[in-house]
């Protein structure tokens, strides 16, 4: 049977970022150094395939530190943790390794610096996301006001409107965040903040590639987990850039082939916590059904790498 021709646009950059790569390495190296089990507070990164793979090697994923014994190492996820968590691990004299992405830690430091200068913080982020909880947890309760939308900006009641600074989650939509920052600056003209926002290079670059790819594609798939903030933003960016059908899939088995009937082109990308093996699985699934011509849509080249903490580079 002759297969229908299909142009498959592959976004670049896509998939793993330096922070995710480092966090996974940290768990693997901790298992090598201390043996199994090694406890991990929360999913180390938001991807079931990655988490299941590490679980098979001996990682035990738990919700809270209370679920970890004192005598086994514990790792904190790439999203960051409230200050109280490492403090509690130290009190219990546990071995702990912090896999917080250095770009999230940078935002934590910014928040502390502004707080030390007497400023109250406004955080642009998603309520309930581990990164937001971790970042807000760097400062005492009430010192960080969360806003999720431009509408929220009109509702907040800071202690002193002239003594404010803002920070952002690292995985937000670049365009939506620009609108919220503008609303903050309009209402609080003296608000202090980063040059643009704290959205990381990986989020920005993946969104940039989707913006270039989406208008050419009849449909678009983002490989990523339903709880992955940066992956969900890629779907939204794809839709706003002109691709009417943009969907999140965890892997090939999630693809709704009936919805893709009649397409001549497909755009594929992957969130920062989705491994390349799942991208290849999806490409293979398209090759099984279509006569695929693959075209890479490259908008940036990344060469960022973060070192693992020293404790893992030293012998046991
Ligand atoms: S998405 Fe950005 S902030 Fe999050 S882990 Fe990756 S590099 Fe770090």
Boltz pocket constraint, residues with backbone or C-beta under 6 A from the ligand:
constraints:
  - pocket:
      binder: B
      contacts: [[A, 17], [A, 18], [A, 19], [A, 20], [A, 78], [A, 101], [A, 102], [A, 103], [A, 104], [A, 170], [A, 171], [A, 200], [A, 201], [A, 202], [A, 203], [A, 230], [A, 272]]
      max_distance: 6.0
